[in-house]
Amino acid sequence: MKNLIVAIIVGIAVLAPLNLTNAYLRCSEFDTVVIHYGDSVENIASRYTDDKDEVRELTEAIIEINDIKNPTKLKAGKKIQVPVLAKEKRDVQVAVR
């Protein structure tokens, strides 16, 4: 029993830092999305990015942020929060002499 408890604690300690690398879990901006019939967390995430790694990270973040117990059974009409990464400023002003 003692070994099991130690194994669980070690497992949590090893896996906990993985969330720190997911930028979506550190977001402060969110979109509210209404789930439609046939939607999945992954296809909602894919509306926000084309990058496969980012889709995976956003999918994980949506599930965690919204405390979704069963991501395969989303209820149509339910509203969920989707974290949105702040876009980098692309407009750069250049000084003119």
Secondary structure as UniProt FT lines:
FT   HELIX           2..20
FT   HELIX           23..26
FT   STRAND          30..34
FT   TURN            37..38
FT   HELIX           41..45
FT   TURN            46..48
FT   HELIX           52..65
FT   TURN            66..67
FT   TURN            71..72
FT   TURN            76..77
FT   STRAND          79..83
//
